[in-house]
Amino acid sequence: MIRKLCNFCKHAWPLRKQKLSTQSARCQRVVLGIETSCDDTAAAVVDESGTIRGQALLSQTQVHLKTGGIVPTVAQQLHKENIHSVVNEAVLSSGIPLQEVSAIATTVMPGLALSLGVGLTYSLNLVKSYNKPFIPIHHMEAHALTIRLLQQVEFPFLVLLISGGHCLLSVANGVSDFLLLGQSLDESPGEALDKVARRLSLSTHADCSSVSGGQAIEYLAPFGDKEFIKSSAPMAQHKDCNFSFAGLRNHYYYCIQQLEDQEGIQKGALLSCAADVAASFQHTVAHHLVKRTQRAILFCKQERLLPSSKASLVVSGGVASNEYIRKALQTLTDSMDMSLLCPPPELCTDNGIMIAWNGIERLRIGAGVLENVDHMRYEPR
């Protein structure tokens, strides 16, 4: 029922792979990271050199596709059923027993309450059983810092985090020091993409039945006309760095209804122009992200919040896997004399590696490393 995703270590990324001997690895601090903030059960063991010693991940995507969205109680039950095997696989593949890890890091905010609760409960039991320090992790901080696992990126840098649950712009001044510049005032870009895909009934398309709504939009968009539906940029008159996707999504709902009426089909049937609608919506979402990010860059330059040269924009989160959106942001950073840095798609989505690495970063500076976890709680929002 649950699909196992790819083995990270098989990808030819610029990561420091498992070439260290087990003995040399044990001379370094090592963190076990556990992630259950939404619908992926993930765990990883990472050492302070950035070597991924072991990892495992189970996705619930196929289960939730059948219900048209994530059902929190179902996600909770699947996490409960699989967390032990996922953590055990990550630890065993690392070759480092739990007795020898330096700390356990776990996502405690934000996310689905029922999902967070499973990860936290399991982690605290491990912490008490093995007498290990605990490092509570903010999910978005982990996404923001993942790039530092892959390459040397110095603070400060600008971060755009875009996913199915979040959208925010922030200046990363340090491991636990972020200046929030803007965020979505309603729903996230990933949520909007998924909702428009569902309204288009893209799950009935032969090539889109086994992928998420956002992935279906991205798949069909190259076959469509991005100018098919005209829409004004959201919040164009607002002099800030916030985002809004709900109004844009509602506009497309209205357009889809009009198109269905023109074609004489009922809701639930596939429009002949579905690819055109997908291309238009993806383009409009990308345009909105680019315009607000451009505003943030200009603000940072005006306030001297970033280096005058070699400034970087880091983009992460599940929606950062969208190649069209990446290319749009690349065009922006090229025009603004900045570097665009994105983790590979597999590390943009939720995973245990980013949680373990965030734990390493916090362990290094001694920030948020807890010896007493009696009053530890998760925070959904």
Short mmCIF file of the C-alpha atoms (twelve columns), coordinates in Angstrom:
data_MODEL
# 
_entry.id   MODEL 
# 
loop_
_atom_site.group_PDB 
_atom_site.id 
_atom_site.type_symbol 
_atom_site.label_atom_id 
_atom_site.label_alt_id 
_atom_site.label_comp_id 
_atom_site.label_asym_id 
_atom_site.label_seq_id 
_atom_site.Cartn_x 
_atom_site.Cartn_y 
_atom_site.Cartn_z 
_atom_site.pdbx_PDB_model_num 
ATOM 1   C CA . MET A 1   0.000   0.000  0.000   1 
ATOM 2   C CA . ILE A 2   2.946   2.344  0.638   1 
ATOM 3   C CA . ARG A 3   5.444   3.038  -2.098  1 
ATOM 4   C CA . LYS A 4   9.108   3.124  -1.208  1 
ATOM 5   C CA . LEU A 5   10.958  5.987  -2.872  1 
ATOM 6   C CA . CYS A 6   14.412  6.026  -4.400  1 
ATOM 7   C CA . ASN A 7   17.606  5.265  -2.551  1 
ATOM 8   C CA . PHE A 8   19.310  8.639  -2.159  1 
ATOM 9   C CA . CYS A 9   22.781  7.157  -2.211  1 
ATOM 10  C CA . LYS A 10  22.356  5.980  -5.816  1 
ATOM 11  C CA . HIS A 11  22.194  9.536  -7.164  1 
ATOM 12  C CA . ALA A 12  25.330  11.184 -8.504  1 
ATOM 13  C CA . TRP A 13  24.958  14.398 -6.543  1 
ATOM 14  C CA . PRO A 14  27.878  16.440 -5.211  1 
ATOM 15  C CA . LEU A 15  27.391  14.845 -1.794  1 
ATOM 16  C CA . ARG A 16  30.063  13.339 0.387   1 
ATOM 17  C CA . LYS A 17  29.026  9.717  -0.006  1 
ATOM 18  C CA . GLN A 18  29.696  6.788  2.255   1 
ATOM 19  C CA . LYS A 19  33.425  6.528  1.650   1 
ATOM 20  C CA . LEU A 20  34.438  6.995  5.239   1 
ATOM 21  C CA . SER A 21  35.142  3.882  7.243   1 
ATOM 22  C CA . THR A 22  32.770  3.126  10.078  1 
ATOM 23  C CA . GLN A 23  35.618  3.756  12.489  1 
ATOM 24  C CA . SER A 24  36.360  7.251  11.135  1 
ATOM 25  C CA . ALA A 25  32.634  8.040  11.093  1 
ATOM 26  C CA . ARG A 26  32.421  7.223  14.768  1 
ATOM 27  C CA . CYS A 27  35.062  9.859  15.482  1 
ATOM 28  C CA . GLN A 28  32.563  12.458 14.298  1 
ATOM 29  C CA . ARG A 29  29.272  13.594 15.747  1 
ATOM 30  C CA . VAL A 30  26.347  11.801 14.146  1 
ATOM 31  C CA . VAL A 31  22.653  12.693 14.235  1 
ATOM 32  C CA . LEU A 32  19.587  10.565 13.585  1 
ATOM 33  C CA . GLY A 33  16.881  12.668 11.920  1 
ATOM 34  C CA . ILE A 34  13.184  11.716 11.912  1 
ATOM 35  C CA . GLU A 35  10.533  13.401 9.737   1 
ATOM 36  C CA . THR A 36  6.747   12.867 9.931   1 
ATOM 37  C CA . SER A 37  5.343   16.365 9.425   1 
ATOM 38  C CA . CYS A 38  2.915   15.404 6.667   1 
ATOM 39  C CA . ASP A 39  2.579   12.214 4.616   1 
ATOM 40  C CA . ASP A 40  6.164   10.937 4.303   1 
ATOM 41  C CA . THR A 41  7.734   8.766  6.977   1 
ATOM 42  C CA . ALA A 42  11.465  9.390  6.764   1 
ATOM 43  C CA . ALA A 43  14.650  8.909  8.738   1 
ATOM 44  C CA . ALA A 44  18.357  9.397  8.093   1 
ATOM 45  C CA . VAL A 45  21.718  9.244  9.826   1 
ATOM 46  C CA . VAL A 46  24.122  12.042 8.865   1 
ATOM 47  C CA . ASP A 47  27.541  12.904 10.290  1 
ATOM 48  C CA . GLU A 48  29.081  16.342 10.705  1 
ATOM 49  C CA . SER A 49  31.158  16.044 7.531   1 
ATOM 50  C CA . GLY A 50  27.870  15.901 5.622   1 
ATOM 51  C CA . THR A 51  28.116  12.211 4.799   1 
ATOM 52  C CA . ILE A 52  24.761  10.455 4.601   1 
ATOM 53  C CA . ARG A 53  25.452  7.293  6.555   1 
ATOM 54  C CA . GLY A 54  22.015  5.779  6.045   1 
ATOM 55  C CA . GLN A 55  18.465  6.769  5.122   1 
ATOM 56  C CA . ALA A 56  14.992  5.392  4.476   1 
ATOM 57  C CA . LEU A 57  11.715  6.919  3.312   1 
ATOM 58  C CA . LEU A 58  8.182   5.642  2.773   1 
ATOM 59  C CA . SER A 59  5.651   7.735  0.889   1 
ATOM 60  C CA . GLN A 60  1.894   7.688  1.348   1 
ATOM 61  C CA . THR A 61  1.245   9.438  -1.979  1 
ATOM 62  C CA . GLN A 62  -0.542  6.559  -3.671  1 
ATOM 63  C CA . VAL A 63  -2.870  6.116  -0.706  1 
ATOM 64  C CA . HIS A 64  -3.901  9.772  -0.564  1 
ATOM 65  C CA . LEU A 65  -4.323  10.068 -4.345  1 
ATOM 66  C CA . LYS A 66  -7.316  7.741  -4.020  1 
ATOM 67  C CA . THR A 67  -9.063  10.167 -1.645  1 
ATOM 68  C CA . GLY A 68  -8.121  13.326 -3.555  1 
ATOM 69  C CA . GLY A 69  -6.035  14.727 -0.695  1 
ATOM 70  C CA . ILE A 70  -4.330  13.922 2.586   1 
ATOM 71  C CA . VAL A 71  -6.641  12.569 5.279   1 
ATOM 72  C CA . PRO A 72  -4.898  13.364 8.618   1 
ATOM 73  C CA . THR A 73  -6.198  10.286 10.470  1 
ATOM 74  C CA . VAL A 74  -5.062  8.014  7.639   1 
ATOM 75  C CA . ALA A 75  -1.651  9.699  7.540   1 
ATOM 76  C CA . GLN A 76  -1.328  9.239  11.302  1 
ATOM 77  C CA . GLN A 77  -2.136  5.533  11.128  1 
ATOM 78  C CA . LEU A 78  0.321   4.912  8.296   1 
ATOM 79  C CA . HIS A 79  3.060   6.753  10.200  1 
ATOM 80  C CA . LYS A 80  2.378   4.564  13.244  1 
ATOM 81  C CA . GLU A 81  2.552   1.412  11.161  1 
ATOM 82  C CA . ASN A 82  5.806   2.318  9.431   1 
ATOM 83  C CA . ILE A 83  7.944   4.558  11.614  1 
ATOM 84  C CA . HIS A 84  9.741   1.739  13.408  1 
ATOM 85  C CA . SER A 85  10.749  -0.045 10.186  1 
ATOM 86  C CA . VAL A 86  11.830  3.228  8.537   1 
ATOM 87  C CA . VAL A 87  14.019  4.291  11.474  1 
ATOM 88  C CA . ASN A 88  15.394  0.796  11.836  1 
ATOM 89  C CA . GLU A 89  16.349  0.655  8.134   1 
ATOM 90  C CA . ALA A 90  18.106  4.027  8.306   1 
ATOM 91  C CA . VAL A 91  20.076  3.039  11.404  1 
ATOM 92  C CA . LEU A 92  21.012  -0.430 10.130  1 
ATOM 93  C CA . SER A 93  22.163  0.899  6.751   1 
ATOM 94  C CA . SER A 94  24.334  3.490  8.515   1 
ATOM 95  C CA . GLY A 95  26.303  0.846  10.384  1 
ATOM 96  C CA . ILE A 96  26.148  3.063  13.471  1 
ATOM 97  C CA . PRO A 97  24.105  1.687  16.376  1 
ATOM 98  C CA . LEU A 98  21.731  4.002  18.192  1 
ATOM 99  C CA . GLN A 99  23.928  3.832  21.264  1 
ATOM 100 C CA . GLU A 100 26.606  5.728  19.314  1 
ATOM 101 C CA . VAL A 101 24.608  8.554  17.720  1 
ATOM 102 C CA . SER A 102 25.288  11.968 19.231  1 
ATOM 103 C CA . ALA A 103 21.681  13.184 19.227  1 
ATOM 104 C CA . ILE A 104 18.211  12.579 17.803  1 
ATOM 105 C CA . ALA A 105 16.584  15.369 15.774  1 
ATOM 106 C CA . THR A 106 12.881  15.370 14.917  1 
ATOM 107 C CA . THR A 107 10.432  17.695 13.177  1 
ATOM 108 C CA . VAL A 108 8.134   19.246 15.799  1 
ATOM 109 C CA . MET A 109 6.751   22.196 13.788  1 
ATOM 110 C CA . PRO A 110 4.918   23.047 11.578  1 
ATOM 111 C CA . GLY A 111 2.827   20.311 10.001  1 
ATOM 112 C CA . LEU A 112 -0.189  18.083 10.515  1 
ATOM 113 C CA . ALA A 113 -0.760  17.675 14.248  1 
ATOM 114 C CA . LEU A 114 -1.537  13.961 14.094  1 
ATOM 115 C CA . SER A 115 1.521   13.255 11.945  1 
ATOM 116 C CA . LEU A 116 3.879   15.349 14.073  1 
ATOM 117 C CA . GLY A 117 2.635   13.565 17.161  1 
ATOM 118 C CA . VAL A 118 3.674   10.156 15.852  1 
ATOM 119 C CA . GLY A 119 7.233   11.257 15.113  1 
ATOM 120 C CA . LEU A 120 7.651   13.103 18.377  1 
ATOM 121 C CA . THR A 121 6.293   10.280 20.529  1 
ATOM 122 C CA . TYR A 122 8.517   7.716  18.835  1 
ATOM 123 C CA . SER A 123 11.586  9.971  19.056  1 
ATOM 124 C CA . LEU A 124 11.124  10.776 22.728  1 
ATOM 125 C CA . ASN A 125 10.908  7.080  23.500  1 
ATOM 126 C CA . LEU A 126 14.261  6.605  21.751  1 
ATOM 127 C CA . VAL A 127 15.747  9.608  23.561  1 
ATOM 128 C CA . LYS A 128 14.782  8.170  26.938  1 
ATOM 129 C CA . SER A 129 15.747  4.591  26.082  1 
ATOM 130 C CA . TYR A 130 19.231  5.513  24.834  1 
ATOM 131 C CA . ASN A 131 19.781  8.619  27.008  1 
ATOM 132 C CA . LYS A 132 20.457  10.904 24.042  1 
ATOM 133 C CA . PRO A 133 20.101  14.690 23.623  1 
ATOM 134 C CA . PHE A 134 17.035  15.760 21.644  1 
ATOM 135 C CA . ILE A 135 17.004  18.468 18.959  1 
ATOM 136 C CA . PRO A 136 13.532  19.765 18.015  1 
ATOM 137 C CA . ILE A 137 13.490  20.870 14.375  1 
ATOM 138 C CA . HIS A 138 11.455  23.536 12.607  1 
ATOM 139 C CA . HIS A 139 10.517  21.949 9.277   1 
ATOM 140 C CA . MET A 140 11.089  25.130 7.265   1 
ATOM 141 C CA . GLU A 141 14.463  25.795 8.882   1 
ATOM 142 C CA . ALA A 142 15.525  22.320 7.748   1 
ATOM 143 C CA . HIS A 143 14.472  23.066 4.161   1 
ATOM 144 C CA . ALA A 144 16.362  26.363 4.271   1 
ATOM 145 C CA . LEU A 145 19.609  24.793 5.482   1 
ATOM 146 C CA . THR A 146 19.635  21.690 3.245   1 
ATOM 147 C CA . ILE A 147 21.720  23.516 0.642   1 
ATOM 148 C CA . ARG A 148 24.576  23.766 3.182   1 
ATOM 149 C CA . LEU A 149 24.777  19.960 3.220   1 
ATOM 150 C CA . LEU A 150 25.470  19.995 -0.510  1 
ATOM 151 C CA . GLN A 151 27.837  22.940 -0.847  1 
ATOM 152 C CA . GLN A 152 29.529  25.665 1.130   1 
ATOM 153 C CA . VAL A 153 27.017  28.498 1.404   1 
ATOM 154 C CA . GLU A 154 27.851  31.283 3.814   1 
ATOM 155 C CA . PHE A 155 25.323  33.345 5.751   1 
ATOM 156 C CA . PRO A 156 23.484  35.579 5.039   1 
ATOM 157 C CA . PHE A 157 21.444  34.428 2.057   1 
ATOM 158 C CA . LEU A 158 17.881  34.896 0.835   1 
ATOM 159 C CA . VAL A 159 15.543  31.890 1.092   1 
ATOM 160 C CA . LEU A 160 12.347  31.163 -0.810  1 
ATOM 161 C CA . LEU A 161 10.537  28.135 0.619   1 
ATOM 162 C CA . ILE A 162 7.664   26.876 -1.521  1 
ATOM 163 C CA . SER A 163 5.733   23.688 -0.863  1 
ATOM 164 C CA . GLY A 164 2.307   22.157 -0.492  1 
ATOM 165 C CA . GLY A 165 1.902   23.694 2.938   1 
ATOM 166 C CA . HIS A 166 4.093   26.789 2.976   1 
ATOM 167 C CA . CYS A 167 5.346   29.799 1.065   1 
ATOM 168 C CA . LEU A 168 7.735   32.273 2.630   1 
ATOM 169 C CA . LEU A 169 10.652  34.582 1.962   1 
ATOM 170 C CA . SER A 170 13.313  35.024 4.598   1 
ATOM 171 C CA . VAL A 171 16.886  36.169 5.091   1 
ATOM 172 C CA . ALA A 172 18.947  33.417 6.689   1 
ATOM 173 C CA . ASN A 173 21.447  35.185 8.951   1 
ATOM 174 C CA . GLY A 174 22.474  32.061 10.845  1 
ATOM 175 C CA . VAL A 175 21.470  28.517 11.704  1 
ATOM 176 C CA . SER A 176 18.706  29.700 14.012  1 
ATOM 177 C CA . ASP A 177 18.498  33.334 12.913  1 
ATOM 178 C CA . PHE A 178 15.932  34.135 10.203  1 
ATOM 179 C CA . LEU A 179 14.373  37.450 9.232   1 
ATOM 180 C CA . LEU A 180 10.909  36.875 7.743   1 
ATOM 181 C CA . LEU A 181 10.195  39.160 4.772   1 
ATOM 182 C CA . GLY A 182 6.962   37.714 3.439   1 
ATOM 183 C CA . GLN A 183 4.645   34.723 3.429   1 
ATOM 184 C CA . SER A 184 1.423   33.524 1.866   1 
ATOM 185 C CA . LEU A 185 -1.629  35.231 3.328   1 
ATOM 186 C CA . ASP A 186 -3.887  32.315 2.416   1 
ATOM 187 C CA . GLU A 187 -2.820  29.068 0.750   1 
ATOM 188 C CA . SER A 188 0.495   27.813 -0.520  1 
ATOM 189 C CA . PRO A 189 1.488   27.467 -4.194  1 
ATOM 190 C CA . GLY A 190 1.583   23.683 -3.871  1 
ATOM 191 C CA . GLU A 191 -1.932  23.633 -2.457  1 
ATOM 192 C CA . ALA A 192 -3.196  25.879 -5.257  1 
ATOM 193 C CA . LEU A 193 -1.564  23.701 -7.928  1 
ATOM 194 C CA . ASP A 194 -3.071  20.554 -6.413  1 
ATOM 195 C CA . LYS A 195 -6.537  22.103 -6.178  1 
ATOM 196 C CA . VAL A 196 -6.563  23.302 -9.777  1 
ATOM 197 C CA . ALA A 197 -5.379  19.859 -10.901 1 
ATOM 198 C CA . ARG A 198 -8.251  18.252 -8.996  1 
ATOM 199 C CA . ARG A 199 -10.742 20.732 -10.457 1 
ATOM 200 C CA . LEU A 200 -9.427  19.846 -13.917 1 
ATOM 201 C CA . SER A 201 -9.863  16.144 -13.066 1 
ATOM 202 C CA . LEU A 202 -6.289  15.474 -14.175 1 
ATOM 203 C CA . SER A 203 -6.301  12.191 -12.259 1 
ATOM 204 C CA . THR A 204 -8.456  10.844 -15.123 1 
ATOM 205 C CA . HIS A 205 -5.678  11.603 -17.620 1 
ATOM 206 C CA . ALA A 206 -3.864  8.408  -18.561 1 
ATOM 207 C CA . ASP A 207 -0.431  9.855  -17.850 1 
ATOM 208 C CA . CYS A 208 -1.350  11.655 -14.603 1 
ATOM 209 C CA . SER A 209 -3.281  9.078  -12.600 1 
ATOM 210 C CA . SER A 210 -0.382  8.103  -10.339 1 
ATOM 211 C CA . VAL A 211 1.178   11.501 -9.613  1 
ATOM 212 C CA . SER A 212 0.255   14.433 -7.399  1 
ATOM 213 C CA . GLY A 213 -1.775  17.358 -8.716  1 
ATOM 214 C CA . GLY A 214 1.224   19.663 -8.935  1 
ATOM 215 C CA . GLN A 215 3.201   17.042 -10.853 1 
ATOM 216 C CA . ALA A 216 0.259   16.553 -13.235 1 
ATOM 217 C CA . ILE A 217 0.159   20.301 -13.917 1 
ATOM 218 C CA . GLU A 218 3.898   20.315 -14.631 1 
ATOM 219 C CA . TYR A 219 3.613   17.264 -16.903 1 
ATOM 220 C CA . LEU A 220 0.810   18.703 -19.054 1 
ATOM 221 C CA . ALA A 221 1.971   22.326 -19.157 1 
ATOM 222 C CA . PRO A 222 4.599   21.885 -21.943 1 
ATOM 223 C CA . PHE A 223 1.808   20.681 -24.244 1 
ATOM 224 C CA . GLY A 224 -0.308  23.804 -23.630 1 
ATOM 225 C CA . ASP A 225 -0.381  27.532 -24.258 1 
ATOM 226 C CA . LYS A 226 0.710   29.538 -21.230 1 
ATOM 227 C CA . GLU A 227 -1.200  32.573 -22.579 1 
ATOM 228 C CA . PHE A 228 -4.481  30.653 -22.872 1 
ATOM 229 C CA . ILE A 229 -6.016  32.228 -19.743 1 
ATOM 230 C CA . LYS A 230 -5.173  35.823 -18.929 1 
ATOM 231 C CA . SER A 231 -5.044  36.858 -15.296 1 
ATOM 232 C CA . SER A 232 -3.587  39.786 -13.414 1 
ATOM 233 C CA . ALA A 233 -0.777  39.253 -10.959 1 
ATOM 234 C CA . PRO A 234 -2.036  38.894 -7.371  1 
ATOM 235 C CA . MET A 235 -1.243  41.685 -4.902  1 
ATOM 236 C CA . ALA A 236 0.306   43.921 -7.566  1 
ATOM 237 C CA . GLN A 237 -0.696  47.033 -5.578  1 
ATOM 238 C CA . HIS A 238 0.640   45.729 -2.249  1 
ATOM 239 C CA . LYS A 239 4.049   47.168 -1.389  1 
ATOM 240 C CA . ASP A 240 5.301   44.147 0.549   1 
ATOM 241 C CA . CYS A 241 6.750   40.695 -0.052  1 
ATOM 242 C CA . ASN A 242 3.681   38.618 0.829   1 
ATOM 243 C CA . PHE A 243 1.961   36.151 -1.488  1 
ATOM 244 C CA . SER A 244 -1.635  35.192 -2.204  1 
ATOM 245 C CA . PHE A 245 -2.758  32.187 -4.252  1 
ATOM 246 C CA . ALA A 246 -6.380  31.636 -3.162  1 
ATOM 247 C CA . GLY A 247 -7.847  34.380 -5.350  1 
ATOM 248 C CA . LEU A 248 -5.843  33.205 -8.335  1 
ATOM 249 C CA . ARG A 249 -7.028  29.639 -7.796  1 
ATOM 250 C CA . ASN A 250 -10.666 30.802 -7.529  1 
ATOM 251 C CA . HIS A 251 -10.292 32.716 -10.805 1 
ATOM 252 C CA . TYR A 252 -9.187  29.507 -12.518 1 
ATOM 253 C CA . TYR A 253 -12.079 27.601 -10.960 1 
ATOM 254 C CA . TYR A 254 -14.413 30.111 -12.636 1 
ATOM 255 C CA . CYS A 255 -12.583 29.824 -15.975 1 
ATOM 256 C CA . ILE A 256 -12.712 26.021 -15.853 1 
ATOM 257 C CA . GLN A 257 -16.468 26.147 -15.226 1 
ATOM 258 C CA . GLN A 258 -16.883 28.450 -18.222 1 
ATOM 259 C CA . LEU A 259 -14.840 26.130 -20.419 1 
ATOM 260 C CA . GLU A 260 -16.842 23.100 -19.289 1 
ATOM 261 C CA . ASP A 261 -20.045 24.917 -20.214 1 
ATOM 262 C CA . GLN A 262 -18.617 25.780 -23.647 1 
ATOM 263 C CA . GLU A 263 -17.625 22.178 -24.299 1 
ATOM 264 C CA . GLY A 264 -20.888 20.830 -22.881 1 
ATOM 265 C CA . ILE A 265 -19.235 18.544 -20.335 1 
ATOM 266 C CA . GLN A 266 -19.923 17.923 -16.662 1 
ATOM 267 C CA . LYS A 267 -17.566 18.545 -13.770 1 
ATOM 268 C CA . GLY A 268 -15.300 15.504 -13.481 1 
ATOM 269 C CA . ALA A 269 -14.773 15.116 -17.225 1 
ATOM 270 C CA . LEU A 270 -11.470 16.112 -18.837 1 
ATOM 271 C CA . LEU A 271 -11.422 19.323 -20.848 1 
ATOM 272 C CA . SER A 272 -9.950  19.161 -24.331 1 
ATOM 273 C CA . CYS A 273 -7.923  22.257 -23.391 1 
ATOM 274 C CA . ALA A 274 -6.695  20.871 -20.040 1 
ATOM 275 C CA . ALA A 275 -3.049  21.268 -21.078 1 
ATOM 276 C CA . ASP A 276 -3.651  24.937 -21.931 1 
ATOM 277 C CA . VAL A 277 -5.231  25.588 -18.534 1 
ATOM 278 C CA . ALA A 278 -2.346  23.763 -16.815 1 
ATOM 279 C CA . ALA A 279 0.239   25.791 -18.734 1 
ATOM 280 C CA . SER A 280 -1.522  29.066 -17.934 1 
ATOM 281 C CA . PHE A 281 -1.869  28.351 -14.255 1 
ATOM 282 C CA . GLN A 282 1.713   27.144 -13.836 1 
ATOM 283 C CA . HIS A 283 2.959   30.272 -15.636 1 
ATOM 284 C CA . THR A 284 0.845   32.586 -13.464 1 
ATOM 285 C CA . VAL A 285 2.019   30.911 -10.239 1 
ATOM 286 C CA . ALA A 286 5.642   31.189 -11.390 1 
ATOM 287 C CA . HIS A 287 5.152   34.843 -12.349 1 
ATOM 288 C CA . HIS A 288 3.696   35.661 -8.903  1 
ATOM 289 C CA . LEU A 289 6.589   33.917 -7.151  1 
ATOM 290 C CA . VAL A 290 9.128   35.764 -9.296  1 
ATOM 291 C CA . LYS A 291 7.565   39.209 -8.812  1 
ATOM 292 C CA . ARG A 292 7.395   38.943 -5.011  1 
ATOM 293 C CA . THR A 293 10.887  37.470 -4.825  1 
ATOM 294 C CA . GLN A 294 12.183  40.325 -6.993  1 
ATOM 295 C CA . ARG A 295 10.638  42.767 -4.517  1 
ATOM 296 C CA . ALA A 296 12.405  40.972 -1.661  1 
ATOM 297 C CA . ILE A 297 15.748  41.129 -3.477  1 
ATOM 298 C CA . LEU A 298 15.361  44.850 -4.078  1 
ATOM 299 C CA . PHE A 299 14.476  45.378 -0.413  1 
ATOM 300 C CA . CYS A 300 17.517  43.370 0.699   1 
ATOM 301 C CA . LYS A 301 19.791  45.405 -1.542  1 
ATOM 302 C CA . GLN A 302 18.305  48.653 -0.306  1 
ATOM 303 C CA . GLU A 303 18.718  47.654 3.334   1 
ATOM 304 C CA . ARG A 304 22.077  45.946 2.734   1 
ATOM 305 C CA . LEU A 305 20.844  42.678 4.198   1 
ATOM 306 C CA . LEU A 306 22.858  40.569 1.748   1 
ATOM 307 C CA . PRO A 307 26.467  40.672 0.536   1 
ATOM 308 C CA . SER A 308 27.069  43.270 -2.165  1 
ATOM 309 C CA . SER A 309 28.605  40.542 -4.338  1 
ATOM 310 C CA . LYS A 310 28.003  36.811 -4.657  1 
ATOM 311 C CA . ALA A 311 24.599  37.040 -2.958  1 
ATOM 312 C CA . SER A 312 22.528  33.868 -3.168  1 
ATOM 313 C CA . LEU A 313 18.863  32.957 -3.431  1 
ATOM 314 C CA . VAL A 314 18.189  29.494 -2.018  1 
ATOM 315 C CA . VAL A 315 14.942  27.870 -3.170  1 
ATOM 316 C CA . SER A 316 13.664  24.707 -1.529  1 
ATOM 317 C CA . GLY A 317 10.466  22.847 -0.642  1 
ATOM 318 C CA . GLY A 318 8.422   20.481 -2.790  1 
ATOM 319 C CA . VAL A 319 7.347   23.106 -5.357  1 
ATOM 320 C CA . ALA A 320 11.031  23.942 -5.937  1 
ATOM 321 C CA . SER A 321 11.168  20.630 -7.826  1 
ATOM 322 C CA . ASN A 322 9.060   22.228 -10.578 1 
ATOM 323 C CA . GLU A 323 11.484  22.851 -13.452 1 
ATOM 324 C CA . TYR A 324 9.420   25.663 -14.988 1 
ATOM 325 C CA . ILE A 325 9.381   27.576 -11.706 1 
ATOM 326 C CA . ARG A 326 13.104  26.980 -11.256 1 
ATOM 327 C CA . LYS A 327 13.858  28.356 -14.712 1 
ATOM 328 C CA . ALA A 328 11.735  31.438 -14.039 1 
ATOM 329 C CA . LEU A 329 13.652  32.074 -10.818 1 
ATOM 330 C CA . GLN A 330 16.948  31.440 -12.629 1 
ATOM 331 C CA . THR A 331 16.056  34.180 -15.114 1 
ATOM 332 C CA . LEU A 332 15.345  36.489 -12.181 1 
ATOM 333 C CA . THR A 333 18.605  35.821 -10.338 1 
ATOM 334 C CA . ASP A 334 20.619  36.161 -13.551 1 
ATOM 335 C CA . SER A 335 19.097  39.599 -14.104 1 
ATOM 336 C CA . MET A 336 19.753  40.591 -10.472 1 
ATOM 337 C CA . ASP A 337 23.385  39.380 -10.437 1 
ATOM 338 C CA . MET A 338 22.673  36.671 -7.862  1 
ATOM 339 C CA . SER A 339 23.263  32.941 -7.649  1 
ATOM 340 C CA . LEU A 340 20.289  30.566 -7.610  1 
ATOM 341 C CA . LEU A 341 20.883  27.538 -5.404  1 
ATOM 342 C CA . CYS A 342 18.422  24.629 -5.265  1 
ATOM 343 C CA . PRO A 343 18.828  21.184 -3.728  1 
ATOM 344 C CA . PRO A 344 18.142  18.317 -6.147  1 
ATOM 345 C CA . PRO A 345 14.413  17.498 -6.392  1 
ATOM 346 C CA . GLU A 346 14.715  14.495 -4.073  1 
ATOM 347 C CA . LEU A 347 15.976  16.756 -1.285  1 
ATOM 348 C CA . CYS A 348 13.407  19.477 -1.939  1 
ATOM 349 C CA . THR A 349 10.588  17.200 -0.823  1 
ATOM 350 C CA . ASP A 350 10.289  16.077 2.801   1 
ATOM 351 C CA . ASN A 351 13.058  13.705 3.904   1 
ATOM 352 C CA . GLY A 352 15.002  12.608 6.960   1 
ATOM 353 C CA . ILE A 353 18.328  13.818 5.587   1 
ATOM 354 C CA . MET A 354 17.429  17.493 5.953   1 
ATOM 355 C CA . ILE A 355 16.238  16.913 9.522   1 
ATOM 356 C CA . ALA A 356 19.442  15.122 10.500  1 
ATOM 357 C CA . TRP A 357 21.548  17.845 8.840   1 
ATOM 358 C CA . ASN A 358 19.635  20.582 10.656  1 
ATOM 359 C CA . GLY A 359 20.408  18.651 13.828  1 
ATOM 360 C CA . ILE A 360 24.119  18.661 12.941  1 
ATOM 361 C CA . GLU A 361 24.034  22.423 12.308  1 
ATOM 362 C CA . ARG A 362 22.364  23.035 15.682  1 
ATOM 363 C CA . LEU A 363 24.658  20.608 17.487  1 
ATOM 364 C CA . ARG A 364 27.688  22.490 16.186  1 
ATOM 365 C CA . ILE A 365 26.568  25.803 17.693  1 
ATOM 366 C CA . GLY A 366 24.793  24.333 20.712  1 
ATOM 367 C CA . ALA A 367 21.410  25.817 19.778  1 
ATOM 368 C CA . GLY A 368 18.245  24.054 20.881  1 
ATOM 369 C CA . VAL A 369 19.932  20.864 22.060  1 
ATOM 370 C CA . LEU A 370 17.803  19.541 24.916  1 
ATOM 371 C CA . GLU A 371 18.791  17.167 27.698  1 
ATOM 372 C CA . ASN A 372 15.385  17.383 29.393  1 
ATOM 373 C CA . VAL A 373 12.370  16.579 27.190  1 
ATOM 374 C CA . ASP A 374 9.667   16.251 29.851  1 
ATOM 375 C CA . HIS A 375 7.712   19.234 28.521  1 
ATOM 376 C CA . MET A 376 8.440   18.817 24.808  1 
ATOM 377 C CA . ARG A 377 5.397   19.432 22.581  1 
ATOM 378 C CA . TYR A 378 4.765   19.695 18.859  1 
ATOM 379 C CA . GLU A 379 3.352   22.862 17.270  1 
ATOM 380 C CA . PRO A 380 1.241   22.346 14.116  1 
ATOM 381 C CA . ARG A 381 1.233   26.064 13.181  1 
# 
